[in-house]
Amino acid sequence: MAYKTVFIGSVFTYVMFYNILFPFCLADSNSVSSCSKNSSLVGFESDFVMVQHQLRGLFSFIDDCSFKVSQFDMLEGSDVHWWAAGGDDFSNLTSGFVISNERLNRTYKNESFVVNLMKNVSWDQIKVVAVWDKPTYSDFGHVLMQYPGNQSDILAPEPSPTLETNSSRSKTPIYKQPTMFENCKTLSSTYRIRWTCNGDEDSIDIGLEAATGSQNYMAFGWANPNSSKEVMLNADVVVTGFTEEGTPYAEDFYISKYSECVTNEDGSAQGVCPDTILEGSDPVGSVNNTKLVYGHRKDGVSFICYKRPLRSIDKKYDLPINATENMTVIWALGLMKPPDSFHPYYLPQNHGGPRLVTYGHLVLNVSKHVDDCFGPLDAYDKEDQDLIIADKNVALVVTTGLALHYPNPPNPSKVLYINKKEAPVLRVERGVPVKFSIQAGHDVALYITSDPIGGNATLRNSSEIIYAGGSEAEGVQASPTELIWSPDRNIPDQVYYQSLYEHKMGWKVQVVDGGLSDMYHNSVILDDQQVTLFWTLSEDSISLAARGEKKSGYLAIGFGSGMVNSFTYVGWIDDKGKGSISTYWIDGKDAFSIHPTNENLTYVRCKSENGLITFEFTRPLKPSCSNRPECKNLIDPTTPLKVIWAMGASWSENITDRNMHYATSGRPIRVSLVRGSAEAEQDLRPVLAVHGFMMFLAFGILLPGGILAARYLKHIKGDGWYQIHVYLQYSGLAIILLGFLFAVAELRGFFLTSLHVKFGVTAIFLACFQPLNAFLRPKRPANGESVSSKRLVWEYLHVIVGRSAIVAGVAALISGMKHLGERYGGENIDGLNWALILWFLVGAILVLYLEYRDRKRRMDRSLGRGSWVLGNVDEEDSTDLLSPNRTFVEKEPQLSERMEVQLETLSR
């Protein structure tokens, strides 16, 4: 058994040596023996400049035909080579050449190896050594092959025992990069801390690195040694992150309480607050003594480097760091709340999440060497560029501007902007036309291509497919050129928008199967152009979708003039990445005023892409419920719907003040669901007040007054009753028509689905029918003749239509008040309703009184108790209602006969 073991071990050693170690040693020995060391760069060392793919490492010059790479990290590319160029600018890098046969087509994790140059390559040709991805013209990282200007400032660390260098190694200048440190500690699967102690300067350089969102913070600090249980309380931490503009920051914070920083009435602050806020001011930098060194966002990973003293002059909020002792450190990841009008600074929100994932603590001795970071951080979402989703109704404005955060360096100094965003990711939908308004100048011709580099691939002896655009797709702001591209189902999932005349000015186009623009018939952009609303109307329901155009933790839309007294829909993403939609009734401005509702939502979907939230649902126009707040959430398609929106960092089912928004619409947008348009909210209460007053004047005063005159004033001598009747009716009719036209013009629409509109149109139709009815009135029979059937039908029709018009008008007034209260949030609606009821009650009492007097008068006349009555005692009309002469027919004989009858009665 022992012999067998020895034999196997011998075979293993033989195989390892002759197949692996021996060729390597042979190659190395050959290179050493055959290569001279005549270059002035012998002994040169430099850190790699990280550009993309989390590349970092140490470059060491060996001899005239080889170099060594140590501590090398890199995420996998597509076709990656060692590359040489005459400089690190765009033109030099893109015209460079391959210098080694060795490819880098995998992920590297803290590795070391030797690279041999090709036989025809010499160091005299090389000013820059880069890691280059050929298909995408991408620089992952590079080294400038020259010594720093001031070599005395930066000296190399003591040599590693694994490196074979000369004895002068410790005096060799090194090109240091802020991404390289002596130590690295893994805090969680997505969070690391790197550091280097500077004993001579009594300071420490710290690098925080996390695969997290661009709107998240990274915090690290030292716990108070006197805190035994609550390690974060009274801790001295540094909070780092990026502003909304992408600028890195690092700020000293002090934790006095487990809460967001709150300023009290006396000016004092408590919670997780910046030192400068706690102190009140920091004129000489004695409180905020954390110095930002460097920061970047690359491949979905945030990296911030800062320097802080080991022993600060701030004894109040900073803790001394003993570099040689074990000390407890704390860390956290979470959402950062941007500044607002109340807090003009960035504040960390509760980290949430499980321990050791989003927060934790450990014991650390910064003087001891630690390196347990194995390989680069690989973020799930590597795309940090803004996302623009094309809409068939809105043109994409294409301009040019300075390259500030171009996603695929190297790049020219001028790149393409779409809708004022630098080289965004453009998402289009198959079958939906995309309209470009090209205003980038005559030297930039836009085209859609399969080539990720652009600039006409045929000039590089490469092939490409051009899907749209070309040399004619150029224009300026004064005379833009319109380009319409309709992606079909044969378009690949990813293409590129580029300039025909210059490389790498554009970026990616994501082509997806039908999206919101295809699924919904209408869409509008809400206030401040931060939210797009989509909808499709059906007979008794409406399908809605809202899409945020800005990264957030939740997106809310509400129906109402403001968040207070609104029905709100909130789309949010939980800690596990699951999307949800919650519905609420909001009657105040604090968390306790947000009341969950139970609306009948179907086809519910909510998702977040690159931090942009989109949610969709279908709901009935009229909820089939009662006695609950949401039962009043009616949607009338004929009435403009007031829509508002808000965004915030996070949302949860247990609502607190932390769920409050950091961005909101400045004003409501009135969305016409039927027409598919929107406009800024205007105060329509004056318009509605005028319309309502005119209709009340007509149906509440003038028309009823005309009817009462015809009914109860005929006993007055002459034709006064007739003149009053005609003048009041025509005045009321004129006011009705003016009020109707006024409302239609101001509300920009006329639809018959509303109950109020149905009553109103009925009343107007009946009122307008009366003059035509009067014009067609049959002639009154002569004295002593019987009434014709036509005359009798006309009299009934005239009375019934007139009184029906009043009834319909009153119904329109009442339903109008109800409509105002439900859809426009009118104030004092109950008071106006009671006033209207009281008015008609008074009118009813007046009618009863006049009816009583009229019947009493008739009774007195029939019993003969009346004396000779002045005027016309007949209650039938004796004139032509529309005749300008209004002549009386056989009036005198009729009067004398009545006088004789009355005298005969008196003689008895």
ZAMARGU-4260 file (C-alpha; in steps of 0.2 Angstrom, whole numbers, plus 5000, padded with zeros to 4 digits):
<rodrens>
0) 5000/5000/5000 | 5014/5012/5004 | 5023/5008/4988 | 5007/5011/4978 | 5005/5028/4987
5) 5023/5033/4983 | 5021/5028/4965 | 5005/5038/4962 | 5013/5053/4971 | 5028/5051/4959
10) 5017/5051/4944 | 5008/5066/4949 | 5024/5076/4952 | 5030/5070/4935 | 5015/5076/4926
15) 5014/5093/4935 | 5032/5097/4932 | 5033/5092/4914 | 5016/5097/4908 | 5013/5113/4918
20) 5028/5120/4928 | 5042/5115/4916 | 5035/5124/4901 | 5032/5139/4911 | 5049/5139/4919
25) 5056/5136/4902 | 5047/5150/4894 | 5052/5162/4908 | 5070/5156/4907 | 5070/5158/4889
30) 5063/5175/4890 | 5075/5180/4903 | 5090/5173/4894 | 5085/5179/4877 | 5078/5197/4882
35) 5089/5211/4887 | 5086/5224/4900 | 5091/5239/4890 | 5075/5249/4892 | 5074/5264/4904
40) 5058/5256/4910 | 5067/5242/4919 | 5060/5241/4937 | 5045/5252/4932 | 5029/5248/4942
45) 5012/5256/4940 | 4994/5252/4946 | 4982/5250/4932 | 4969/5264/4929 | 4952/5256/4931
50) 4941/5261/4916 | 4928/5246/4915 | 4925/5229/4920 | 4931/5232/4938 | 4949/5230/4931
55) 4963/5233/4944 | 4981/5226/4947 | 4999/5230/4947 | 5010/5231/4932 | 5028/5227/4933
60) 5041/5229/4919 | 5052/5214/4918 | 5063/5216/4903 | 5063/5221/4884 | 5050/5207/4880
65) 5039/5204/4895 | 5030/5211/4909 | 5021/5204/4925 | 5004/5208/4931 | 5000/5205/4949
70) 4984/5206/4960 | 4974/5206/4944 | 4955/5207/4944 | 4944/5209/4929 | 4926/5204/4924
75) 4925/5194/4908 | 4924/5203/4891 | 4920/5196/4873 | 4937/5197/4864 | 4950/5205/4875
80) 4968/5207/4871 | 4984/5216/4878 | 4984/5232/4868 | 4997/5246/4864 | 4994/5264/4859
85) 5004/5280/4857 | 4993/5288/4871 | 4978/5286/4882 | 4967/5298/4871 | 4953/5292/4860
90) 4962/5293/4843 | 4977/5284/4850 | 4968/5270/4858 | 4957/5267/4844 | 4972/5266/4832
95) 4982/5254/4843 | 4988/5236/4840 | 4989/5219/4849 | 5005/5216/4858 | 5003/5198/4864
100) 4996/5182/4858 | 4988/5179/4875 | 4969/5183/4877 | 4960/5188/4892 | 4943/5180/4889
105) 4938/5175/4906 | 4935/5183/4924 | 4951/5185/4933 | 4952/5185/4952 | 4967/5192/4961
110) 4979/5183/4949 | 4997/5185/4945 | 5006/5180/4928 | 5019/5185/4915 | 5014/5192/4898
115) 5026/5190/4884 | 5027/5202/4869 | 5025/5197/4851 | 5042/5196/4842 | 5039/5211/4831
120) 5034/5222/4846 | 5046/5233/4855 | 5044/5245/4870 | 5049/5259/4859 | 5032/5258/4850
125) 5022/5258/4867 | 5017/5273/4877 | 5001/5265/4884 | 4998/5246/4888 | 4979/5243/4889
130) 4967/5229/4891 | 4956/5231/4875 | 4940/5223/4870 | 4941/5223/4851 | 4923/5220/4846
135) 4917/5235/4856 | 4932/5246/4855 | 4932/5246/4874 | 4947/5251/4886 | 4945/5240/4902
140) 4960/5248/4910 | 4978/5254/4905 | 4995/5259/4911 | 5005/5274/4906 | 5022/5269/4902
145) 5031/5283/4910 | 5037/5289/4927 | 5027/5301/4937 | 5032/5319/4936 | 5037/5320/4954
150) 5045/5303/4959 | 5049/5308/4977 | 5031/5309/4982 | 5026/5291/4978 | 5037/5277/4983
155) 5033/5258/4981 | 5029/5248/4996 | 5041/5234/5002 | 5043/5220/4989 | 5032/5205/4991
160) 5042/5189/4994 | 5034/5181/4979 | 5041/5194/4967 | 5058/5192/4960 | 5065/5210/4958
165) 5081/5218/4962 | 5087/5225/4979 | 5082/5243/4974 | 5064/5238/4972 | 5059/5248/4988
170) 5066/5264/4980 | 5057/5261/4963 | 5044/5274/4960 | 5026/5268/4957 | 5011/5275/4948
175) 4998/5274/4962 | 4979/5273/4958 | 4966/5277/4971 | 4957/5260/4967 | 4972/5250/4974
180) 4975/5248/4993 | 4986/5237/5004 | 4971/5228/5013 | 4954/5222/5008 | 4940/5215/5019
185) 4923/5208/5013 | 4909/5215/5023 | 4895/5206/5013 | 4893/5198/4996 | 4891/5215/4988
190) 4901/5227/5000 | 4919/5228/5003 | 4931/5240/5012 | 4949/5243/5007 | 4961/5253/5017
195) 4980/5258/5018 | 4987/5265/5034 | 4998/5280/5033 | 5007/5280/5049 | 5019/5294/5045
200) 5004/5306/5041 | 4993/5299/5056 | 4979/5295/5043 | 4971/5281/5034 | 4965/5280/5016
205) 4948/5270/5015 | 4939/5264/5000 | 4921/5258/5000 | 4915/5247/4986 | 4898/5240/4984
210) 4887/5233/4970 | 4873/5244/4974 | 4861/5256/4966 | 4867/5274/4961 | 4855/5281/4973
215) 4861/5271/4988 | 4874/5276/5001 | 4888/5267/5009 | 4892/5270/5027 | 4907/5264/5037
220) 4914/5270/5054 | 4920/5266/5071 | 4909/5261/5086 | 4910/5270/5103 | 4921/5259/5114
225) 4909/5263/5129 | 4894/5256/5120 | 4892/5237/5124 | 4875/5233/5116 | 4870/5246/5104
230) 4886/5247/5094 | 4879/5260/5082 | 4873/5272/5095 | 4886/5286/5097 | 4896/5279/5083
235) 4907/5290/5071 | 4904/5285/5053 | 4907/5292/5036 | 4892/5291/5024 | 4897/5291/5005
240) 4887/5291/4989 | 4883/5300/4973 | 4872/5315/4971 | 4858/5315/4958 | 4871/5323/4946
245) 4883/5309/4948 | 4896/5318/4959 | 4904/5308/4973 | 4903/5314/4991 | 4910/5308/5008
250) 4903/5316/5024 | 4906/5314/5043 | 4891/5308/5052 | 4887/5305/5071 | 4873/5293/5077
255) 4865/5301/5092 | 4848/5291/5089 | 4841/5278/5078 | 4831/5289/5067 | 4833/5301/5052
260) 4841/5317/5056 | 4828/5329/5063 | 4831/5348/5068 | 4822/5353/5083 | 4814/5370/5086
265) 4828/5376/5096 | 4840/5373/5082 | 4848/5357/5089 | 4848/5341/5079 | 4847/5322/5083
270) 4847/5306/5074 | 4859/5301/5060 | 4866/5318/5057 | 4881/5326/5048 | 4894/5333/5060
275) 4891/5350/5052 | 4873/5350/5056 | 4876/5345/5074 | 4889/5358/5077 | 4879/5372/5067
280) 4894/5377/5056 | 4911/5371/5051 | 4921/5387/5045 | 4938/5379/5046 | 4935/5361/5043
285) 4937/5356/5061 | 4921/5345/5062 | 4920/5338/5044 | 4938/5332/5043 | 4934/5318/5030
290) 4942/5322/5014 | 4935/5315/4998 | 4949/5308/4987 | 4941/5299/4972 | 4924/5291/4967
295) 4917/5283/4952 | 4902/5272/4947 | 4907/5258/4935 | 4898/5242/4930 | 4885/5245/4943
300) 4898/5246/4957 | 4900/5262/4968 | 4918/5266/4973 | 4922/5280/4985 | 4940/5284/4992
305) 4942/5296/5006 | 4955/5300/5019 | 4953/5303/5037 | 4964/5307/5052 | 4967/5293/5065
310) 4966/5306/5079 | 4954/5320/5074 | 4954/5337/5082 | 4935/5335/5083 | 4934/5327/5101
315) 4915/5329/5101 | 4909/5319/5086 | 4924/5310/5080 | 4932/5294/5089 | 4951/5291/5090
320) 4957/5276/5080 | 4971/5266/5088 | 4979/5258/5073 | 4987/5244/5083 | 4972/5238/5093
325) 4956/5228/5089 | 4942/5240/5087 | 4923/5237/5083 | 4918/5245/5066 | 4901/5246/5059
330) 4894/5247/5041 | 4878/5249/5032 | 4870/5250/5015 | 4854/5259/5011 | 4844/5272/5001
335) 4849/5290/5002 | 4836/5304/5003 | 4840/5318/4992 | 4840/5336/4998 | 4823/5345/4999
340) 4817/5362/5005 | 4817/5356/5023 | 4834/5346/5023 | 4846/5354/5011 | 4858/5339/5012
345) 4859/5320/5008 | 4852/5309/5022 | 4854/5290/5024 | 4837/5281/5026 | 4835/5265/5037
350) 4846/5252/5029 | 4832/5239/5032 | 4836/5221/5026 | 4844/5207/5035 | 4860/5209/5046
355) 4876/5205/5037 | 4868/5209/5021 | 4864/5228/5023 | 4872/5231/5039 | 4883/5224/5052
360) 4898/5226/5063 | 4915/5217/5066 | 4931/5219/5075 | 4945/5226/5065 | 4964/5230/5067
365) 4969/5241/5053 | 4987/5238/5056 | 4986/5219/5052 | 4987/5214/5033 | 4970/5207/5027
370) 4965/5202/5010 | 4950/5191/5008 | 4942/5200/4993 | 4943/5186/4980 | 4940/5193/4963
375) 4930/5209/4957 | 4912/5213/4962 | 4900/5208/4949 | 4884/5218/4950 | 4868/5211/4943
380) 4863/5227/4935 | 4878/5235/4927 | 4869/5248/4917 | 4869/5266/4925 | 4865/5276/4909
385) 4848/5284/4909 | 4834/5275/4901 | 4823/5283/4888 | 4807/5273/4882 | 4802/5279/4865
390) 4784/5285/4863 | 4775/5285/4846 | 4767/5302/4850 | 4783/5311/4856 | 4798/5315/4845
395) 4816/5311/4852 | 4826/5326/4851 | 4844/5322/4846 | 4858/5334/4850 | 4877/5334/4854
400) 4886/5339/4870 | 4901/5336/4880 | 4905/5318/4885 | 4904/5318/4904 | 4899/5300/4909
405) 4900/5291/4892 | 4897/5272/4896 | 4910/5264/4885 | 4927/5273/4885 | 4937/5278/4876
410) 4926/5291/4867 | 4927/5307/4858 | 4924/5323/4867 | 4907/5326/4859 | 4894/5313/4860
415) 4875/5311/4856 | 4862/5317/4868 | 4844/5312/4867 | 4831/5323/4876 | 4845/5331/4885
420) 4852/5315/4892 | 4870/5310/4888 | 4871/5294/4878 | 4856/5285/4886 | 4849/5268/4883
425) 4835/5269/4871 | 4821/5257/4872 | 4809/5254/4857 | 4795/5242/4854 | 4793/5232/4838
430) 4779/5238/4828 | 4779/5256/4836 | 4786/5270/4825 | 4800/5280/4833 | 4802/5298/4828
435) 4818/5307/4829 | 4820/5326/4828 | 4839/5327/4823 | 4847/5344/4829 | 4865/5338/4831
440) 4873/5348/4817 | 4878/5345/4799 | 4893/5335/4804 | 4883/5322/4813 | 4872/5310/4803
445) 4862/5299/4814 | 4859/5280/4809 | 4853/5264/4818 | 4866/5251/4815 | 4871/5233/4821
450) 4889/5240/4824 | 4892/5245/4842 | 4906/5257/4836 | 4898/5267/4822 | 4907/5279/4811
455) 4903/5268/4795 | 4910/5251/4798 | 4915/5249/4780 | 4929/5261/4783 | 4936/5248/4796
460) 4934/5234/4784 | 4920/5228/4795 | 4902/5224/4790 | 4886/5231/4798 | 4867/5232/4795
465) 4860/5249/4794 | 4841/5249/4799 | 4837/5267/4798 | 4845/5284/4795 | 4861/5288/4785
470) 4870/5303/4777 | 4854/5313/4775 | 4849/5311/4794 | 4857/5327/4799 | 4850/5344/4805
475) 4852/5359/4816 | 4840/5367/4829 | 4834/5380/4817 | 4830/5367/4804 | 4829/5349/4812
480) 4827/5334/4801 | 4814/5321/4805 | 4818/5303/4805 | 4805/5289/4807 | 4810/5272/4811
485) 4798/5257/4813 | 4807/5242/4821 | 4800/5226/4814 | 4800/5209/4822 | 4816/5205/4812
490) 4826/5218/4822 | 4838/5210/4835 | 4835/5213/4853 | 4850/5226/4854 | 4856/5238/4840
495) 4865/5255/4842 | 4861/5273/4837 | 4878/5281/4831 | 4885/5295/4820 | 4889/5290/4803
500) 4905/5301/4803 | 4912/5298/4820 | 4915/5282/4831 | 4907/5279/4848 | 4895/5294/4849
505) 4879/5284/4853 | 4875/5270/4863 | 4863/5255/4865 | 4845/5253/4858 | 4835/5239/4867
510) 4822/5232/4855 | 4807/5224/4865 | 4791/5216/4860 | 4776/5227/4861 | 4775/5238/4877
515) 4765/5251/4884 | 4763/5261/4869 | 4756/5246/4860 | 4745/5240/4874 | 4736/5257/4878
520) 4727/5268/4866 | 4731/5285/4874 | 4746/5292/4884 | 4751/5309/4891 | 4766/5315/4900
525) 4761/5322/4917 | 4768/5338/4926 | 4787/5341/4926 | 4789/5327/4912 | 4793/5314/4926
530) 4779/5302/4924 | 4770/5295/4909 | 4751/5290/4910 | 4744/5277/4899 | 4726/5271/4898
535) 4713/5262/4887 | 4694/5265/4890 | 4681/5251/4889 | 4662/5251/4892 | 4663/5250/4911
540) 4681/5249/4915 | 4698/5258/4912 | 4715/5250/4911 | 4729/5262/4917 | 4748/5262/4918
545) 4760/5274/4925 | 4779/5274/4921 | 4792/5285/4930 | 4805/5293/4920 | 4816/5295/4936
550) 4824/5282/4947 | 4814/5279/4963 | 4809/5266/4976 | 4791/5269/4973 | 4779/5278/4961
555) 4762/5285/4966 | 4748/5293/4955 | 4733/5301/4963 | 4716/5307/4957 | 4712/5324/4964
560) 4718/5342/4965 | 4732/5337/4978 | 4738/5322/4988 | 4726/5328/5002 | 4708/5321/4998
565) 4714/5310/4984 | 4713/5292/4979 | 4731/5286/4977 | 4739/5271/4968 | 4757/5266/4974
570) 4768/5255/4964 | 4783/5249/4974 | 4797/5236/4975 | 4800/5226/4991 | 4817/5221/4998
575) 4816/5204/4988 | 4813/5214/4971 | 4794/5209/4970 | 4783/5223/4964 | 4766/5227/4972
580) 4752/5240/4970 | 4743/5247/4985 | 4728/5259/4985 | 4724/5272/4998 | 4713/5286/5003
585) 4723/5301/5009 | 4715/5315/5020 | 4730/5323/5027 | 4749/5326/5026 | 4756/5314/5038
590) 4758/5295/5038 | 4742/5293/5049 | 4732/5301/5036 | 4735/5288/5023 | 4721/5275/5024
595) 4723/5258/5014 | 4708/5254/5003 | 4702/5238/4995 | 4699/5243/4977 | 4694/5230/4964
600) 4710/5230/4954 | 4713/5217/4940 | 4728/5213/4928 | 4740/5220/4941 | 4758/5222/4937
605) 4773/5231/4944 | 4791/5231/4939 | 4807/5241/4941 | 4819/5242/4926 | 4835/5252/4929
610) 4827/5260/4944 | 4812/5266/4934 | 4795/5259/4941 | 4781/5255/4929 | 4764/5248/4936
615) 4748/5243/4927 | 4730/5239/4933 | 4712/5238/4927 | 4698/5245/4938 | 4679/5248/4935
620) 4673/5266/4931 | 4660/5264/4945 | 4665/5254/4960 | 4651/5241/4964 | 4651/5245/4983
625) 4645/5256/4996 | 4649/5264/5013 | 4668/5263/5010 | 4679/5278/5005 | 4684/5270/4989
630) 4666/5268/4983 | 4667/5287/4980 | 4681/5284/4968 | 4671/5286/4952 | 4679/5290/4935
635) 4668/5299/4923 | 4676/5298/4905 | 4667/5314/4900 | 4675/5324/4914 | 4693/5329/4914
640) 4702/5318/4927 | 4714/5327/4938 | 4730/5317/4940 | 4745/5320/4952 | 4761/5310/4955
645) 4774/5307/4968 | 4790/5297/4970 | 4800/5292/4985 | 4815/5281/4991 | 4805/5267/4998
650) 4788/5260/5003 | 4781/5247/5014 | 4764/5241/5020 | 4768/5248/5037 | 4768/5266/5032
655) 4779/5279/5042 | 4785/5296/5039 | 4800/5288/5030 | 4789/5283/5016 | 4786/5302/5012
660) 4790/5307/4994 | 4806/5317/4989 | 4798/5322/4972 | 4781/5327/4967 | 4771/5335/4954
665) 4770/5354/4955 | 4751/5355/4950 | 4738/5343/4944 | 4736/5339/4926 | 4718/5338/4918
670) 4718/5322/4908 | 4704/5321/4895 | 4701/5302/4894 | 4690/5302/4879 | 4701/5314/4868
675) 4717/5307/4874 | 4725/5324/4879 | 4731/5333/4894 | 4733/5351/4900 | 4739/5359/4916
680) 4725/5361/4929 | 4716/5378/4929 | 4704/5384/4943 | 4687/5380/4934 | 4677/5385/4949
685) 4674/5402/4943 | 4668/5395/4926 | 4657/5383/4935 | 4650/5396/4946 | 4645/5407/4931
690) 4637/5392/4922 | 4628/5387/4938 | 4622/5404/4942 | 4615/5407/4924 | 4606/5391/4924
695) 4599/5394/4942 | 4593/5412/4936 | 4584/5404/4921 | 4577/5388/4929 | 4575/5394/4946
700) 4568/5412/4943 | 4564/5418/4925 | 4556/5402/4918 | 4545/5398/4934 | 4541/5417/4935
705) 4534/5417/4917 | 4524/5401/4921 | 4517/5409/4937 | 4512/5425/4927 | 4502/5415/4914
710) 4494/5405/4928 | 4490/5418/4941 | 4490/5436/4933 | 4476/5434/4920 | 4464/5443/4931
715) 4473/5459/4930 | 4466/5471/4917 | 4475/5472/4900 | 4488/5460/4893 | 4501/5463/4906
720) 4502/5445/4911 | 4506/5440/4893 | 4520/5453/4892 | 4527/5447/4908 | 4526/5429/4903
725) 4534/5431/4886 | 4548/5442/4892 | 4553/5431/4906 | 4552/5415/4895 | 4563/5423/4881
730) 4575/5430/4894 | 4577/5413/4902 | 4579/5404/4886 | 4593/5417/4881 | 4602/5414/4897
735) 4600/5395/4896 | 4609/5395/4878 | 4623/5407/4884 | 4626/5396/4900 | 4626/5381/4889
740) 4638/5388/4876 | 4649/5395/4890 | 4651/5378/4899 | 4655/5369/4882 | 4668/5381/4877
745) 4677/5382/4894 | 4676/5363/4897 | 4681/5359/4879 | 4669/5345/4877 | 4651/5339/4876
750) 4646/5322/4881 | 4630/5314/4885 | 4635/5300/4898 | 4634/5311/4913 | 4617/5312/4922
755) 4619/5330/4924 | 4622/5333/4906 | 4607/5322/4902 | 4595/5332/4913 | 4602/5348/4906
760) 4600/5344/4888 | 4583/5338/4891 | 4578/5354/4900 | 4586/5364/4886 | 4577/5355/4872
765) 4560/5357/4881 | 4563/5375/4884 | 4568/5378/4866 | 4553/5368/4860 | 4541/5381/4868
770) 4543/5396/4856 | 4540/5384/4842 | 4525/5377/4850 | 4518/5395/4853 | 4521/5399/4834
775) 4511/5384/4829 | 4497/5388/4841 | 4479/5385/4833 | 4468/5401/4833 | 4457/5404/4848
780) 4438/5401/4844 | 4427/5415/4842 | 4415/5420/4857 | 4402/5406/4859 | 4411/5394/4848
785) 4417/5377/4856 | 4436/5374/4858 | 4443/5364/4844 | 4452/5347/4847 | 4468/5355/4840
790) 4467/5370/4852 | 4464/5358/4866 | 4479/5347/4862 | 4490/5362/4860 | 4485/5370/4877
795) 4489/5353/4886 | 4505/5351/4876 | 4510/5369/4880 | 4507/5367/4899 | 4515/5350/4900
800) 4531/5354/4890 | 4533/5370/4900 | 4532/5362/4917 | 4542/5347/4912 | 4556/5359/4906
805) 4556/5367/4924 | 4556/5349/4932 | 4571/5344/4921 | 4580/5360/4924 | 4578/5358/4943
810) 4585/5341/4941 | 4599/5347/4931 | 4603/5360/4945 | 4603/5347/4959 | 4613/5334/4949
815) 4625/5348/4944 | 4629/5352/4962 | 4631/5334/4966 | 4643/5332/4951 | 4653/5347/4957
820) 4656/5340/4974 | 4661/5323/4967 | 4672/5327/4953 | 4679/5344/4956 | 4680/5345/4975
825) 4670/5360/4976 | 4669/5368/4993 | 4653/5372/5003 | 4643/5360/4992 | 4632/5355/5006
830) 4628/5373/5010 | 4624/5377/4992 | 4613/5361/4991 | 4603/5367/5006 | 4601/5384/4999
835) 4594/5377/4983 | 4582/5366/4992 | 4576/5381/5003 | 4574/5391/4987 | 4563/5378/4979
840) 4553/5376/4995 | 4549/5394/4996 | 4544/5393/4978 | 4532/5378/4982 | 4524/5388/4997
845) 4522/5403/4985 | 4513/5392/4972 | 4502/5385/4985 | 4497/5402/4991 | 4494/5408/4974
850) 4484/5393/4970 | 4474/5395/4986 | 4470/5414/4981 | 4465/5409/4964 | 4453/5395/4969
855) 4446/5407/4982 | 4443/5420/4969 | 4435/5408/4957 | 4424/5401/4971 | 4418/5419/4976
860) 4414/5423/4958 | 4404/5407/4955 | 4394/5410/4971 | 4390/5428/4966 | 4398/5436/4981
865) 4409/5446/4970 | 4406/5463/4965 | 4409/5470/4948 | 4427/5465/4944 | 4439/5477/4934
870) 4448/5469/4920 | 4447/5453/4910 | 4439/5439/4921 | 4441/5426/4908 | 4456/5415/4911
875) 4458/5411/4892 | 4470/5420/4882 | 4462/5432/4870 | 4477/5437/4859 | 4490/5429/4848
880) 4505/5425/4858 | 4517/5429/4844 | 4507/5443/4836 | 4516/5460/4837 | 4499/5469/4838
885) 4491/5457/4851 | 4473/5463/4846 | 4458/5458/4856 | 4444/5448/4849 | 4426/5453/4852
890) 4431/5460/4869 | 4417/5473/4871 | 4402/5462/4868 | 4409/5449/4880 | 4412/5463/4893
895) 4394/5470/4892 | 4386/5453/4893 | 4395/5450/4909 | 4390/5467/4916 | 4372/5463/4913
900) 4373/5447/4922 | 4382/5455/4937 | 4368/5469/4938 | 4355/5456/4937 | 4362/5447/4952
905) 4364/5463/4962 | 4345/5468/4959 | 4340/5453/4968
</rodrens>
